[in-house]
């Protein structure tokens, strides 16, 4: 057996030691050291997560204490009443009447206009509400119902899904990302616009957005079937998930094609298609069997409502002072569709040519921005469809993504004012100060430009609250906000689209 000798520091004599024994001891010590390091890293991640979640829950509770959408404002009472009314309808009426106008279901009074999974969710909440206090969901008699106990139930119903659906995939993504810093992690989890819209305005966006994030996690980890099922579920909870459909389709297609094995590629794509169709049929089966599937579609896609929805930062609204004078109303739906596809195409081409995870994230952001800016009937809250995918890009483009997030906060301020929650501006300013003190721009000039940009946005918000009124143009500040935000979103659309091609050239 080969032997090696080593000289000790305490003696001039040589001691005979077997080489394998030395190697085994060193390896054992290294494993122990690495194990301790891993445990320390995991423990630090655990402490960071718990700390962020504690702050997050405090924010949600504080926001929930503020007035909600339409509080004590008859006859419609706002989105809070819409969610409660859907619980009332789905609990008390047979399923074939949920989306159909009738004496007991007046569609002009918050008729259901989201896909089946939203209806099923509200049916479950209605059952829980009935067990607690049946007066909360009594048919027709509970319209506009407001009490302290009911508000607590409704607020909790919006907070719980956030932790069940939305946070797990987002936390998983960040804890498994090599570039994650504690601050980028915190800024992603504490993104104010989602908190204000779901816990203030009152929505359940965290459910569909959470299923979308789960889709991303599953697809990028090669669980394609599971990812496809989750996206079908997201799409059947809120139809706005169509914003993400094109990149997801292209990503799955590009990664399924194997030129060396074309038959296997066809089989794989067919299997995914069968799963998608089967999941759709399963979700829609009650409406197919009752013959009301067409009624659901007509409610889910209300093309008759036109291009405009309040003062939104979309292209159509921001430039309405010019566009309303142009004679294109008869073809506006075709023009809208063409612009969405045209602006989405560059990043989709890049993604198909090189289906990397980063290109996937870039395409999700640019396609969503294209939909938000140019699609039909956009609401303020749908900016979340573009900003939530951008959270996955903070580690790659921190300066640009945080700029986008801050602009998106400003873009929903008019909605906050309408909901009697103007104090949200302080939450937005705090987020801005923390984000820009933590992630300075690579260029001092760009940093100065971004600070000036966001500061101008906050000035518009202040003017909306305290500026002099204009009788001739009563909505001048809301329109200014829409125009300001839209111009920035157009810039981000172009910037991230170009970045996707840059990455193709480099890789």
Residue pairs with C-beta under 8 A, 6 or more apart in sequence:
1 18
2 19
3 16
3 17
3 18
3 19
4 17
4 18
4 19
4 22
5 14
5 15
5 16
5 17
6 14
6 15
6 17
6 22
7 14
8 15
45 175
48 182
48 185
48 186
49 171
49 175
49 185
52 185
52 186
52 189
52 190
53 167
53 189
55 190
56 189
56 190
56 195
57 159
59 190
59 192
59 195
59 427
60 159
60 162
60 195
60 199
63 195
63 196
63 199
63 200
63 421
63 424
63 427
64 155
64 158
64 159
64 199
64 200
66 200
66 419
66 420
66 421
66 423
67 419
67 420
67 421
68 78
68 79
68 80
68 151
68 154
68 200
68 201
68 202
68 419
69 78
69 79
69 80
69 200
69 201
69 202
69 418
69 419
70 76
70 77
70 78
70 79
70 80
70 81
70 419
71 77
71 78
71 80
71 146
71 420
72 146
74 144
75 109
75 144
76 109
76 110
77 143
77 144
77 146
78 202
78 419
79 201
79 202
79 203
80 154
80 202
81 110
81 143
81 144
82 110
83 122
83 154
83 202
83 203
83 204
84 136
84 137
84 142
84 145
84 150
84 154
85 109
85 110
85 143
86 110
86 112
86 118
86 119
86 122
86 126
87 122
87 123
87 125
87 126
87 129
87 136
87 137
88 126
88 137
88 138
88 139
88 142
89 98
89 105
89 112
89 122
90 98
90 112
90 119
90 120
90 122
90 123
90 126
91 123
91 126
91 127
91 129
91 130
91 137
92 104
92 126
92 137
92 138
92 139
93 104
93 105
93 139
95 286
95 287
95 290
95 292
96 287
96 290
96 291
96 292
97 104
97 105
98 105
98 112
98 119
98 292
99 111
99 112
99 119
99 287
99 292
99 295
99 296
99 299
100 107
100 292
100 295
101 107
101 111
104 139
104 140
105 111
107 299
109 143
111 299
112 118
112 119
112 299
113 299
113 300
113 302
114 237
114 238
114 239
114 300
115 235
115 236
115 237
115 238
115 239
115 283
115 296
115 300
116 236
116 283
116 284
116 286
116 287
116 296
117 233
117 236
117 237
117 283
118 204
118 237
118 238
121 204
121 207
121 237
125 157
126 137
128 153
129 136
129 137
129 150
129 153
130 136
130 137
132 149
132 153
133 149
133 150
135 141
135 142
135 145
136 142
136 145
136 150
136 153
154 202
155 199
157 204
158 198
158 199
158 202
158 203
158 204
158 206
159 199
161 204
161 206
161 207
161 210
162 198
162 206
162 210
164 210
165 206
165 207
165 209
165 210
165 211
165 214
166 194
166 206
166 207
166 209
166 210
166 213
167 189
167 210
168 210
168 214
169 210
169 213
169 214
169 216
169 217
170 188
170 189
170 210
170 213
170 391
171 189
172 217
173 213
173 216
173 217
173 392
174 180
174 184
174 185
174 188
177 395
179 395
179 396
180 395
181 395
183 434
183 438
183 439
184 394
184 395
184 398
184 439
187 394
187 402
187 405
187 431
187 434
187 435
187 438
188 391
188 394
190 431
191 387
191 388
191 391
191 405
191 431
192 409
192 424
192 427
192 428
192 431
193 383
193 384
193 387
193 405
193 408
193 409
193 412
194 205
194 206
194 209
194 384
194 388
195 427
196 412
196 416
196 421
196 424
196 427
197 203
197 205
197 381
197 384
197 412
197 415
198 204
198 205
198 206
200 416
200 419
200 421
200 424
201 381
201 415
201 416
201 419
203 381
205 238
205 381
205 384
207 237
208 234
208 237
208 238
208 240
208 241
209 234
209 384
209 385
209 388
211 230
211 231
211 233
211 234
211 237
212 230
212 231
212 234
212 241
212 244
212 388
212 389
213 388
214 227
214 230
215 227
215 228
215 230
215 231
215 234
215 244
215 248
216 227
216 360
216 361
216 364
216 389
216 392
217 227
218 224
218 226
218 227
218 230
219 227
219 228
219 248
219 251
219 252
219 360
220 357
220 360
224 252
224 255
224 256
224 268
224 272
225 271
225 272
225 275
227 252
228 252
228 272
228 275
228 276
228 279
229 275
229 276
229 279
231 241
231 244
231 245
231 248
232 276
232 279
232 280
232 283
233 279
233 283
234 241
234 244
235 241
235 242
235 245
236 280
236 283
236 284
239 300
239 301
240 382
240 385
241 385
242 371
243 367
243 368
243 371
243 372
243 375
243 382
243 385
243 386
244 364
244 367
244 368
244 385
244 389
246 344
246 348
246 363
246 367
247 347
247 348
247 351
247 360
247 363
247 364
247 367
248 364
250 348
250 351
250 352
250 355
250 363
251 351
251 355
251 360
251 363
252 272
253 269
253 352
254 351
254 352
254 353
254 355
255 355
256 265
256 268
256 269
256 272
257 265
257 269
258 264
258 265
281 288
284 293
284 296
287 293
287 295
287 296
302 377
303 333
303 376
303 377
305 377
306 377
307 316
307 317
307 332
307 336
307 376
307 377
308 316
308 317
308 320
308 377
309 317
309 377
309 378
309 379
309 380
310 317
310 379
310 380
310 414
310 415
310 478
311 317
311 414
311 475
311 478
311 479
311 481
311 482
312 378
312 379
312 380
312 482
313 372
313 380
313 383
313 411
313 481
313 482
313 483
313 484
313 485
313 486
313 489
314 372
314 373
314 374
314 375
314 378
314 482
314 486
315 339
315 373
315 374
315 486
315 490
316 323
316 336
316 374
316 378
317 378
317 479
317 482
317 486
318 479
318 482
318 483
318 485
318 486
318 487
319 483
319 486
320 479
321 479
328 335
333 376
336 374
336 375
336 376
337 375
337 376
339 370
339 373
339 374
340 370
340 371
340 374
340 375
343 366
343 369
343 370
343 373
343 374
343 493
343 497
344 366
344 367
344 370
344 371
346 366
346 497
346 500
346 501
347 359
347 362
347 363
347 366
347 367
347 496
347 497
347 500
348 363
348 367
350 359
350 362
350 363
350 500
350 501
350 503
350 504
351 359
351 360
351 362
351 363
351 500
353 504
354 503
354 504
354 507
356 503
356 507
358 393
358 396
358 503
359 500
359 503
359 504
361 389
361 392
361 393
361 396
362 393
362 496
362 497
362 499
362 500
362 503
363 500
364 389
364 392
365 386
365 389
365 390
365 393
365 492
365 496
366 493
366 496
366 497
366 500
368 385
368 386
368 389
369 386
369 489
369 492
369 493
369 496
370 493
371 378
371 382
371 385
371 386
372 378
372 382
372 383
372 385
372 386
372 489
373 486
373 489
373 490
373 493
380 411
380 412
380 414
380 415
381 412
381 415
383 408
383 411
383 412
384 408
386 404
386 408
386 489
387 404
387 405
387 408
390 401
390 404
390 405
391 401
391 405
393 401
394 401
394 402
397 496
397 499
398 439
399 439
399 440
399 441
399 442
399 446
399 447
399 450
400 492
400 495
400 496
402 435
402 436
402 439
403 450
403 453
403 454
403 488
403 492
404 488
404 489
404 492
405 431
405 435
406 428
406 431
406 432
406 435
406 454
406 457
407 453
407 454
407 457
407 485
407 488
407 489
407 492
408 485
409 428
409 431
409 432
410 428
410 454
410 457
410 458
410 460
410 461
410 481
410 484
410 485
411 481
411 482
411 485
411 489
413 424
413 425
413 428
413 461
413 464
413 481
414 464
414 478
414 481
414 482
416 422
416 424
416 425
417 464
417 465
422 465
425 458
425 461
425 462
425 465
428 458
428 461
429 458
432 454
432 458
436 447
436 450
436 451
436 454
440 447
441 447
441 450
453 488
456 484
457 481
457 484
457 485
460 477
460 480
460 481
460 484
461 481
463 477
463 480
464 477
464 478
464 481
467 477
470 476
473 479
